[in-house]
Amino acid sequence: MNKKPRRYKRYIRGPLPLGWFTRVAALSGKACCVGLVIWREAYLKGLFGKPIKVTNKMCREFSVSPDQKNRVLKMMHEANLLRLECRRGASPMVRIIDIENLMYRKEDNN
């Protein structure tokens, strides 16, 4: 029996680093949702190591309100999971801190 592969119009692409998401999950469930939003945007636009705009619209798809988004981003920044740049009247910009890749680079340099 030949099954056709599943095709989706919208999806989240991996790999997603389990260590990073484990740390995010310890913060809150909404933090996981915002983390997925950020990683999805990074993959779609090739923004690893570059600033990523986190809009209210992107988070609304995951049932995250603007206030929850801002609280979670601060928590993630304080947990050293991302760098946060807030600008008055504009969406916050973040940079993912990919701890696993940083560790591999340090090992390669030794």
N, CA, C and O atoms as CSV, one atom per row, in Angstrom:
chain,resi,resn,atom,element,x,y,z
A,1,MET,N,N,0.837,-1.167,0.000
A,1,MET,CA,C,0.000,0.000,0.000
A,1,MET,C,C,0.891,1.242,0.000
A,1,MET,O,O,1.662,1.452,0.936
A,2,ASN,N,N,0.790,2.052,-1.029
A,2,ASN,CA,C,1.578,3.270,-1.145
A,2,ASN,C,C,0.846,4.441,-0.511
A,2,ASN,O,O,-0.256,4.807,-0.921
A,3,LYS,N,N,1.475,5.011,0.483
A,3,LYS,CA,C,0.890,6.183,1.118
A,3,LYS,C,C,1.600,7.429,0.588
A,3,LYS,O,O,2.822,7.454,0.435
A,4,LYS,N,N,0.816,8.439,0.318
A,4,LYS,CA,C,1.402,9.694,-0.113
A,4,LYS,C,C,1.988,10.403,1.113
A,4,LYS,O,O,1.410,10.361,2.199
A,5,PRO,N,N,3.131,11.048,0.927
A,5,PRO,CA,C,3.683,11.792,2.065
A,5,PRO,C,C,2.765,12.971,2.413
A,5,PRO,O,O,2.119,13.560,1.546
A,6,ARG,N,N,2.733,13.283,3.671
A,6,ARG,CA,C,1.911,14.405,4.113
A,6,ARG,C,C,2.543,15.707,3.638
A,6,ARG,O,O,3.764,15.864,3.648
A,7,ARG,N,N,1.709,16.612,3.231
A,7,ARG,CA,C,2.162,17.934,2.800
A,7,ARG,C,C,1.353,18.975,3.568
A,7,ARG,O,O,0.133,18.875,3.698
A,8,TYR,N,N,2.057,19.956,4.060
A,8,TYR,CA,C,1.422,21.018,4.823
A,8,TYR,C,C,1.762,22.358,4.185
A,8,TYR,O,O,2.867,22.554,3.679
A,9,LYS,N,N,0.805,23.272,4.213
A,9,LYS,CA,C,1.063,24.613,3.698
A,9,LYS,C,C,1.966,25.386,4.649
A,9,LYS,O,O,2.835,26.143,4.216
A,10,ARG,N,N,1.759,25.191,5.934
A,10,ARG,CA,C,2.542,25.902,6.950
A,10,ARG,C,C,3.090,24.877,7.930
A,10,ARG,O,O,2.394,23.931,8.297
A,11,TYR,N,N,4.323,25.060,8.352
A,11,TYR,CA,C,4.944,24.107,9.261
A,11,TYR,C,C,6.116,24.775,9.969
A,11,TYR,O,O,6.554,25.860,9.587
A,12,ILE,N,N,6.607,24.118,10.991
A,12,ILE,CA,C,7.805,24.553,11.704
A,12,ILE,C,C,8.910,23.611,11.300
A,12,ILE,O,O,8.770,22.391,11.389
A,13,ARG,N,N,10.005,24.181,10.860
A,13,ARG,CA,C,11.105,23.382,10.360
A,13,ARG,C,C,12.177,23.210,11.433
A,13,ARG,O,O,12.473,24.141,12.183
A,14,GLY,N,N,12.736,22.048,11.495
A,14,GLY,CA,C,13.794,21.762,12.452
A,14,GLY,C,C,15.098,21.542,11.747
A,14,GLY,O,O,15.156,21.737,10.533
A,15,PRO,N,N,16.112,21.163,12.403
A,15,PRO,CA,C,16.073,20.664,13.780
A,15,PRO,C,C,15.910,21.799,14.783
A,15,PRO,O,O,16.395,22.913,14.588
A,16,LEU,N,N,15.214,21.472,15.856
A,16,LEU,CA,C,15.048,22.394,16.969
A,16,LEU,C,C,15.911,21.872,18.112
A,16,LEU,O,O,15.784,20.707,18.489
A,17,PRO,N,N,16.773,22.692,18.663
A,17,PRO,CA,C,17.691,22.220,19.702
A,17,PRO,C,C,16.956,21.888,21.005
A,17,PRO,O,O,16.377,22.768,21.643
A,18,LEU,N,N,16.986,20.643,21.381
A,18,LEU,CA,C,16.261,20.180,22.557
A,18,LEU,C,C,16.741,20.874,23.836
A,18,LEU,O,O,15.929,21.215,24.696
A,19,GLY,N,N,18.026,21.078,23.962
A,19,GLY,CA,C,18.555,21.743,25.158
A,19,GLY,C,C,17.984,23.142,25.327
A,19,GLY,O,O,17.607,23.540,26.429
A,20,TRP,N,N,17.922,23.887,24.222
A,20,TRP,CA,C,17.390,25.253,24.261
A,20,TRP,C,C,15.917,25.222,24.656
A,20,TRP,O,O,15.485,25.987,25.518
A,21,PHE,N,N,15.145,24.333,24.023
A,21,PHE,CA,C,13.714,24.265,24.317
A,21,PHE,C,C,13.418,23.695,25.703
A,21,PHE,O,O,12.395,24.030,26.301
A,22,THR,N,N,14.287,22.852,26.213
A,22,THR,CA,C,14.121,22.354,27.583
A,22,THR,C,C,14.238,23.502,28.577
A,22,THR,O,O,13.467,23.595,29.533
A,23,ARG,N,N,15.208,24.369,28.338
A,23,ARG,CA,C,15.376,25.544,29.208
A,23,ARG,C,C,14.200,26.506,29.075
A,23,ARG,O,O,13.760,27.087,30.067
A,24,VAL,N,N,13.689,26.679,27.857
A,24,VAL,CA,C,12.539,27.557,27.637
A,24,VAL,C,C,11.303,26.977,28.321
A,24,VAL,O,O,10.535,27.710,28.945
A,25,ALA,N,N,11.113,25.674,28.207
A,25,ALA,CA,C,9.941,25.021,28.808
A,25,ALA,C,C,9.913,25.200,30.321
A,25,ALA,O,O,8.839,25.239,30.921
A,26,ALA,N,N,11.083,25.309,30.939
A,26,ALA,CA,C,11.141,25.512,32.387
A,26,ALA,C,C,10.625,26.903,32.770
A,26,ALA,O,O,10.250,27.126,33.921
A,27,LEU,N,N,10.602,27.833,31.822
A,27,LEU,CA,C,10.113,29.186,32.102
A,27,LEU,C,C,8.587,29.215,32.106
A,27,LEU,O,O,7.975,29.660,33.077
A,28,SER,N,N,7.970,28.739,31.013
A,28,SER,CA,C,6.507,28.685,30.934
A,28,SER,C,C,6.084,28.068,29.603
A,28,SER,O,O,6.884,27.941,28.677
A,29,GLY,N,N,4.824,27.693,29.531
A,29,GLY,CA,C,4.276,27.144,28.290
A,29,GLY,C,C,4.236,28.197,27.190
A,29,GLY,O,O,4.508,27.899,26.027
A,30,LYS,N,N,3.898,29.422,27.557
A,30,LYS,CA,C,3.868,30.497,26.566
A,30,LYS,C,C,5.266,30.778,26.046
A,30,LYS,O,O,5.425,31.177,24.892
A,31,ALA,N,N,6.278,30.579,26.875
A,31,ALA,CA,C,7.656,30.766,26.423
A,31,ALA,C,C,7.978,29.773,25.310
A,31,ALA,O,O,8.674,30.115,24.354
A,32,CYS,N,N,7.479,28.556,25.430
A,32,CYS,CA,C,7.676,27.560,24.358
A,32,CYS,C,C,7.042,28.040,23.063
A,32,CYS,O,O,7.631,27.909,21.990
A,33,CYS,N,N,5.848,28.593,23.163
A,33,CYS,CA,C,5.161,29.099,21.975
A,33,CYS,C,C,5.963,30.226,21.325
A,33,CYS,O,O,6.146,30.235,20.108
A,34,VAL,N,N,6.435,31.162,22.121
A,34,VAL,CA,C,7.223,32.275,21.585
A,34,VAL,C,C,8.544,31.753,21.020
A,34,VAL,O,O,9.020,32.246,19.997
A,35,GLY,N,N,9.134,30.764,21.679
A,35,GLY,CA,C,10.358,30.150,21.160
A,35,GLY,C,C,10.133,29.541,19.781
A,35,GLY,O,O,10.970,29.693,18.891
A,36,LEU,N,N,9.014,28.856,19.599
A,36,LEU,CA,C,8.689,28.291,18.284
A,36,LEU,C,C,8.519,29.386,17.241
A,36,LEU,O,O,8.964,29.240,16.103
A,37,VAL,N,N,7.878,30.477,17.627
A,37,VAL,CA,C,7.703,31.611,16.714
A,37,VAL,C,C,9.067,32.136,16.271
A,37,VAL,O,O,9.286,32.386,15.086
A,38,ILE,N,N,9.973,32.300,17.221
A,38,ILE,CA,C,11.297,32.856,16.922
A,38,ILE,C,C,12.104,31.916,16.035
A,38,ILE,O,O,12.677,32.353,15.038
A,39,TRP,N,N,12.158,30.632,16.383
A,39,TRP,CA,C,12.930,29.672,15.577
A,39,TRP,C,C,12.326,29.516,14.185
A,39,TRP,O,O,13.060,29.381,13.206
A,40,ARG,N,N,10.998,29.533,14.085
A,40,ARG,CA,C,10.353,29.430,12.770
A,40,ARG,C,C,10.766,30.603,11.889
A,40,ARG,O,O,11.109,30.420,10.722
A,41,GLU,N,N,10.731,31.792,12.446
A,41,GLU,CA,C,11.116,32.982,11.692
A,41,GLU,C,C,12.586,32.930,11.290
A,41,GLU,O,O,12.950,33.334,10.185
A,42,ALA,N,N,13.428,32.430,12.192
A,42,ALA,CA,C,14.861,32.305,11.885
A,42,ALA,C,C,15.075,31.367,10.700
A,42,ALA,O,O,15.881,31.663,9.818
A,43,TYR,N,N,14.369,30.247,10.669
A,43,TYR,CA,C,14.510,29.300,9.552
A,43,TYR,C,C,13.939,29.862,8.258
A,43,TYR,O,O,14.575,29.771,7.208
A,44,LEU,N,N,12.745,30.441,8.327
A,44,LEU,CA,C,12.088,30.927,7.124
A,44,LEU,C,C,12.893,32.026,6.435
A,44,LEU,O,O,12.948,32.089,5.206
A,45,LYS,N,N,13.515,32.890,7.234
A,45,LYS,CA,C,14.206,34.044,6.665
A,45,LYS,C,C,15.719,33.950,6.759
A,45,LYS,O,O,16.419,34.895,6.396
A,46,GLY,N,N,16.237,32.824,7.242
A,46,GLY,CA,C,17.687,32.656,7.342
A,46,GLY,C,C,18.325,33.693,8.250
A,46,GLY,O,O,19.328,34.310,7.890
A,47,LEU,N,N,17.748,33.884,9.422
A,47,LEU,CA,C,18.190,34.955,10.320
A,47,LEU,C,C,19.015,34.480,11.514
A,47,LEU,O,O,19.066,35.179,12.526
A,48,PHE,N,N,19.655,33.334,11.432
A,48,PHE,CA,C,20.464,32.888,12.564
A,48,PHE,C,C,21.634,33.832,12.757
A,48,PHE,O,O,22.371,34.134,11.818
A,49,GLY,N,N,21.797,34.296,13.993
A,49,GLY,CA,C,22.863,35.238,14.308
A,49,GLY,C,C,22.506,36.669,13.962
A,49,GLY,O,O,23.302,37.580,14.192
A,50,LYS,N,N,21.324,36.877,13.413
A,50,LYS,CA,C,20.872,38.208,13.026
A,50,LYS,C,C,19.637,38.565,13.837
A,50,LYS,O,O,18.986,37.681,14.395
A,51,PRO,N,N,19.306,39.857,13.909
A,51,PRO,CA,C,18.107,40.263,14.655
A,51,PRO,C,C,16.826,39.728,14.010
A,51,PRO,O,O,16.681,39.712,12.788
A,52,ILE,N,N,15.914,39.295,14.862
A,52,ILE,CA,C,14.621,38.761,14.431
A,52,ILE,C,C,13.535,39.627,15.066
A,52,ILE,O,O,13.512,39.800,16.285
A,53,LYS,N,N,12.644,40.165,14.251
A,53,LYS,CA,C,11.540,40.971,14.764
A,53,LYS,C,C,10.444,40.027,15.250
A,53,LYS,O,O,10.017,39.133,14.520
A,54,VAL,N,N,9.988,40.232,16.494
A,54,VAL,CA,C,8.929,39.400,17.073
A,54,VAL,C,C,7.666,40.256,17.152
A,54,VAL,O,O,7.523,41.089,18.046
A,55,THR,N,N,6.761,40.041,16.214
A,55,THR,CA,C,5.560,40.868,16.135
A,55,THR,C,C,4.400,40.258,16.915
A,55,THR,O,O,4.374,39.062,17.203
A,56,ASN,N,N,3.443,41.123,17.247
A,56,ASN,CA,C,2.229,40.647,17.923
A,56,ASN,C,C,1.468,39.672,17.034
A,56,ASN,O,O,0.915,38.688,17.524
A,57,LYS,N,N,1.436,39.938,15.731
A,57,LYS,CA,C,0.707,39.080,14.791
A,57,LYS,C,C,1.282,37.664,14.777
A,57,LYS,O,O,0.532,36.689,14.780
A,58,MET,N,N,2.613,37.550,14.761
A,58,MET,CA,C,3.253,36.229,14.764
A,58,MET,C,C,2.862,35.450,16.017
A,58,MET,O,O,2.590,34.251,15.950
A,59,CYS,N,N,2.836,36.131,17.152
A,59,CYS,CA,C,2.547,35.460,18.426
A,59,CYS,C,C,1.067,35.150,18.586
A,59,CYS,O,O,0.701,34.171,19.236
A,60,ARG,N,N,0.222,35.974,18.002
A,60,ARG,CA,C,-1.227,35.763,18.105
A,60,ARG,C,C,-1.638,34.413,17.531
A,60,ARG,O,O,-2.594,33.802,18.009
A,61,GLU,N,N,-0.925,33.944,16.512
A,61,GLU,CA,C,-1.237,32.636,15.921
A,61,GLU,C,C,-1.076,31.509,16.935
A,61,GLU,O,O,-1.688,30.451,16.790
A,62,PHE,N,N,-0.251,31.732,17.965
A,62,PHE,CA,C,-0.011,30.730,19.003
A,62,PHE,C,C,-0.738,31.092,20.297
A,62,PHE,O,O,-0.400,30.589,21.369
A,63,SER,N,N,-1.740,31.968,20.189
A,63,SER,CA,C,-2.551,32.407,21.337
A,63,SER,C,C,-1.726,33.087,22.414
A,63,SER,O,O,-1.971,32.893,23.605
A,64,VAL,N,N,-0.756,33.878,22.002
A,64,VAL,CA,C,0.082,34.642,22.929
A,64,VAL,C,C,-0.261,36.116,22.748
A,64,VAL,O,O,-0.116,36.666,21.656
A,65,SER,N,N,-0.721,36.757,23.833
A,65,SER,CA,C,-1.095,38.169,23.774
A,65,SER,C,C,0.169,39.038,23.748
A,65,SER,O,O,1.253,38.552,24.071
A,66,PRO,N,N,0.044,40.308,23.369
A,66,PRO,CA,C,1.208,41.199,23.375
A,66,PRO,C,C,1.876,41.319,24.748
A,66,PRO,O,O,3.103,41.340,24.839
A,67,ASP,N,N,1.077,41.396,25.812
A,67,ASP,CA,C,1.652,41.479,27.164
A,67,ASP,C,C,2.403,40.202,27.527
A,67,ASP,O,O,3.492,40.259,28.098
A,68,GLN,N,N,1.818,39.045,27.194
A,68,GLN,CA,C,2.491,37.767,27.461
A,68,GLN,C,C,3.788,37.688,26.669
A,68,GLN,O,O,4.811,37.248,27.194
A,69,LYS,N,N,3.752,38.112,25.412
A,69,LYS,CA,C,4.950,38.090,24.555
A,69,LYS,C,C,6.071,38.899,25.209
A,69,LYS,O,O,7.205,38.430,25.310
A,70,ASN,N,N,5.748,40.111,25.649
A,70,ASN,CA,C,6.773,40.972,26.246
A,70,ASN,C,C,7.323,40.392,27.543
A,70,ASN,O,O,8.529,40.449,27.787
A,71,ARG,N,N,6.447,39.833,28.377
A,71,ARG,CA,C,6.892,39.208,29.634
A,71,ARG,C,C,7.811,38.026,29.360
A,71,ARG,O,O,8.860,37.879,29.987
A,72,VAL,N,N,7.402,37.186,28.414
A,72,VAL,CA,C,8.168,35.984,28.079
A,72,VAL,C,C,9.524,36.348,27.472
A,72,VAL,O,O,10.536,35.729,27.802
A,73,LEU,N,N,9.551,37.339,26.595
A,73,LEU,CA,C,10.830,37.744,26.002
A,73,LEU,C,C,11.803,38.231,27.065
A,73,LEU,O,O,12.995,37.935,26.995
A,74,LYS,N,N,11.307,38.977,28.048
A,74,LYS,CA,C,12.170,39.417,29.160
A,74,LYS,C,C,12.698,38.216,29.944
A,74,LYS,O,O,13.875,38.162,30.301
A,75,MET,N,N,11.807,37.251,30.205
A,75,MET,CA,C,12.219,36.046,30.934
A,75,MET,C,C,13.295,35.282,30.150
A,75,MET,O,O,14.272,34.808,30.730
A,76,MET,N,N,13.110,35.167,28.840
A,76,MET,CA,C,14.063,34.447,28.010
A,76,MET,C,C,15.404,35.185,27.951
A,76,MET,O,O,16.463,34.560,27.909
A,77,HIS,N,N,15.346,36.496,27.949
A,77,HIS,CA,C,16.570,37.306,27.972
A,77,HIS,C,C,17.312,37.099,29.299
A,77,HIS,O,O,18.526,36.900,29.310
A,78,GLU,N,N,16.583,37.146,30.401
A,78,GLU,CA,C,17.186,36.963,31.726
A,78,GLU,C,C,17.749,35.557,31.900
A,78,GLU,O,O,18.702,35.361,32.653
A,79,ALA,N,N,17.164,34.572,31.207
A,79,ALA,CA,C,17.651,33.184,31.263
A,79,ALA,C,C,18.796,32.951,30.275
A,79,ALA,O,O,19.280,31.828,30.133
A,80,ASN,N,N,19.226,34.013,29.598
A,80,ASN,CA,C,20.345,33.952,28.641
A,80,ASN,C,C,20.052,33.030,27.452
A,80,ASN,O,O,20.937,32.332,26.956
A,81,LEU,N,N,18.800,33.043,27.012
A,81,LEU,CA,C,18.398,32.257,25.847
A,81,LEU,C,C,18.365,33.108,24.577
A,81,LEU,O,O,18.439,32.587,23.464
A,82,LEU,N,N,18.254,34.417,24.763
A,82,LEU,CA,C,18.278,35.332,23.632
A,82,LEU,C,C,18.688,36.716,24.101
A,82,LEU,O,O,18.623,37.038,25.287
A,83,ARG,N,N,19.114,37.529,23.136
A,83,ARG,CA,C,19.399,38.939,23.391
A,83,ARG,C,C,18.158,39.714,22.970
A,83,ARG,O,O,17.593,39.450,21.908
A,84,LEU,N,N,17.732,40.661,23.786
A,84,LEU,CA,C,16.500,41.394,23.563
A,84,LEU,C,C,16.795,42.867,23.388
A,84,LEU,O,O,17.524,43.467,24.179
A,85,GLU,N,N,16.222,43.445,22.344
A,85,GLU,CA,C,16.329,44.881,22.114
A,85,GLU,C,C,14.913,45.423,21.961
A,85,GLU,O,O,14.223,45.142,20.980
A,86,CYS,N,N,14.497,46.205,22.953
A,86,CYS,CA,C,13.159,46.795,22.917
A,86,CYS,C,C,13.264,48.229,22.431
A,86,CYS,O,O,14.147,48.983,22.841
A,87,ARG,N,N,12.335,48.590,21.541
A,87,ARG,CA,C,12.295,49.946,21.010
A,87,ARG,C,C,10.882,50.476,21.189
A,87,ARG,O,O,9.911,49.800,20.851
A,88,ARG,N,N,10.772,51.668,21.713
A,88,ARG,CA,C,9.460,52.257,21.969
A,88,ARG,C,C,8.660,52.366,20.667
A,88,ARG,O,O,9.134,52.915,19.673
A,89,GLY,N,N,7.442,51.832,20.699
A,89,GLY,CA,C,6.548,51.917,19.558
A,89,GLY,C,C,6.855,50.957,18.427
A,89,GLY,O,O,6.258,51.059,17.356
A,90,ALA,N,N,7.778,50.021,18.641
A,90,ALA,CA,C,8.137,49.065,17.591
A,90,ALA,C,C,8.209,47.662,18.186
A,90,ALA,O,O,8.350,47.491,19.397
A,91,SER,N,N,8.113,46.681,17.326
A,91,SER,CA,C,8.238,45.291,17.776
A,91,SER,C,C,9.651,45.049,18.306
A,91,SER,O,O,10.619,45.587,17.767
A,92,PRO,N,N,9.769,44.237,19.365
A,92,PRO,CA,C,11.106,43.928,19.879
A,92,PRO,C,C,11.908,43.099,18.878
A,92,PRO,O,O,11.360,42.338,18.081
A,93,MET,N,N,13.213,43.275,18.953
A,93,MET,CA,C,14.136,42.503,18.131
A,93,MET,C,C,14.894,41.565,19.063
A,93,MET,O,O,15.270,41.956,20.168
A,94,VAL,N,N,15.119,40.324,18.620
A,94,VAL,CA,C,15.856,39.348,19.428
A,94,VAL,C,C,16.928,38.679,18.575
A,94,VAL,O,O,16.834,38.639,17.348
A,95,ARG,N,N,17.930,38.165,19.241
A,95,ARG,CA,C,18.933,37.288,18.629
A,95,ARG,C,C,18.979,36.029,19.474
A,95,ARG,O,O,19.130,36.093,20.694
A,96,ILE,N,N,18.851,34.894,18.826
A,96,ILE,CA,C,18.892,33.609,19.528
A,96,ILE,C,C,20.306,33.368,20.043
A,96,ILE,O,O,21.280,33.556,19.314
A,97,ILE,N,N,20.414,32.954,21.296
A,97,ILE,CA,C,21.690,32.488,21.836
A,97,ILE,C,C,21.643,30.974,21.752
A,97,ILE,O,O,20.997,30.319,22.570
A,98,ASP,N,N,22.320,30.429,20.778
A,98,ASP,CA,C,22.316,28.987,20.528
A,98,ASP,C,C,23.466,28.367,21.316
A,98,ASP,O,O,24.572,28.212,20.797
A,99,ILE,N,N,23.203,28.019,22.549
A,99,ILE,CA,C,24.227,27.550,23.479
A,99,ILE,C,C,24.941,26.305,22.958
A,99,ILE,O,O,26.161,26.194,23.083
A,100,GLU,N,N,24.200,25.379,22.381
A,100,GLU,CA,C,24.813,24.136,21.899
A,100,GLU,C,C,25.847,24.418,20.817
A,100,GLU,O,O,26.939,23.850,20.849
A,101,ASN,N,N,25.524,25.285,19.863
A,101,ASN,CA,C,26.482,25.605,18.810
A,101,ASN,C,C,27.672,26.378,19.346
A,101,ASN,O,O,28.789,26.208,18.855
A,102,LEU,N,N,27.455,27.223,20.343
A,102,LEU,CA,C,28.576,27.935,20.953
A,102,LEU,C,C,29.542,26.954,21.601
A,102,LEU,O,O,30.757,27.123,21.506
A,103,MET,N,N,29.003,25.920,22.265
A,103,MET,CA,C,29.856,24.921,22.914
A,103,MET,C,C,30.651,24.150,21.877
A,103,MET,O,O,31.834,23.882,22.083
A,104,TYR,N,N,30.011,23.782,20.744
A,104,TYR,CA,C,30.724,23.037,19.702
A,104,TYR,C,C,31.840,23.880,19.096
A,104,TYR,O,O,32.916,23.360,18.804
A,105,ARG,N,N,31.597,25.169,18.905
A,105,ARG,CA,C,32.629,26.028,18.329
A,105,ARG,C,C,33.818,26.133,19.266
A,105,ARG,O,O,34.963,26.122,18.814
A,106,LYS,N,N,33.564,26.234,20.571
A,106,LYS,CA,C,34.661,26.316,21.535
A,106,LYS,C,C,35.492,25.049,21.509
A,106,LYS,O,O,36.721,25.111,21.565
A,107,GLU,N,N,34.825,23.880,21.423
A,107,GLU,CA,C,35.533,22.607,21.378
A,107,GLU,C,C,36.371,22.498,20.113
A,107,GLU,O,O,37.482,21.970,20.154
A,108,ASP,N,N,35.855,22.992,18.983
A,108,ASP,CA,C,36.593,22.936,17.715
A,108,ASP,C,C,37.827,23.826,17.737
A,108,ASP,O,O,38.818,23.529,17.071
A,109,ASN,N,N,37.775,24.920,18.501
A,109,ASN,CA,C,38.910,25.842,18.556
A,109,ASN,C,C,40.020,25.352,19.484
A,109,ASN,O,O,41.138,25.864,19.425
A,110,ASN,N,N,39.737,24.390,20.322
A,110,ASN,CA,C,40.763,23.888,21.277
A,110,ASN,C,C,41.608,22.813,20.666
A,110,ASN,O,O,42.507,22.287,21.321
